[in-house]
Amino acid sequence: MSDAADGNGLAGVANLRIIGDYQFGAGAGAALFPPAESVTVKRTTSGRPQQVHADAGRIVSFGIDGRFTLGLEGGRRLHEALEHPAYRVVVDDESEPFVRDEKNVFAKFVLEAGPEIRPGDEVLVVHERGELIAVGTARLAADAIEDFDTGMAVNVREGAPAENGDS
């Protein structure tokens, strides 16, 4: 059911934009939920937003903690809107096929991490070429990701298929 058709009108999407701005910074809400686009908001039986979808796929899920977990489509939108290195964990060729296959990112394979990243933040996993290859949840703060040679840096939730079909 479309958010505009479910009785909450545009106020429902406007509230989602506010959460996006709070979680990822000014402008992120509009990038995730452009005003001109119609999105589908799936709700729990109590009416709380649960998932937000666009024609291209799942943008976000709404956690019980009030924060978003990114879908690959949400990651694509933020990747285009946020200035590098915001909310990005950058990996090289060695890690790329594993990350695309939804394997976790380990700190020793990270080349760069956005300085604002804290444990539990939603992040974009990006290849050093600049291409989005996955979305997930940071397990370490940015400085720990870059300084440690051990430990899981990102719990990958959804990997992006390679553009040429190869991994």
Secondary structure as GFF3:
##gff-version 3
##sequence-region A 1 167
A	DSSP	three_ten_helix	3	5	.	.	.	ID=ss1
A	DSSP	alpha_helix	9	24	.	.	.	ID=ss2
A	DSSP	alpha_helix	28	32	.	.	.	ID=ss3
A	DSSP	beta_strand	40	43	.	.	.	ID=ss4
A	DSSP	beta_strand	49	54	.	.	.	ID=ss5
A	DSSP	beta_strand	57	62	.	.	.	ID=ss6
A	DSSP	beta_strand	68	70	.	.	.	ID=ss7
A	DSSP	alpha_helix	72	81	.	.	.	ID=ss8
A	DSSP	beta_strand	88	91	.	.	.	ID=ss9
A	DSSP	alpha_helix	96	100	.	.	.	ID=ss10
A	DSSP	beta_strand	105	106	.	.	.	ID=ss11
A	DSSP	three_ten_helix	107	109	.	.	.	ID=ss12
A	DSSP	beta_strand	110	113	.	.	.	ID=ss13
A	DSSP	beta_strand	122	127	.	.	.	ID=ss14
A	DSSP	beta_strand	132	138	.	.	.	ID=ss15
A	DSSP	alpha_helix	142	147	.	.	.	ID=ss16
A	DSSP	beta_strand	152	159	.	.	.	ID=ss17
###
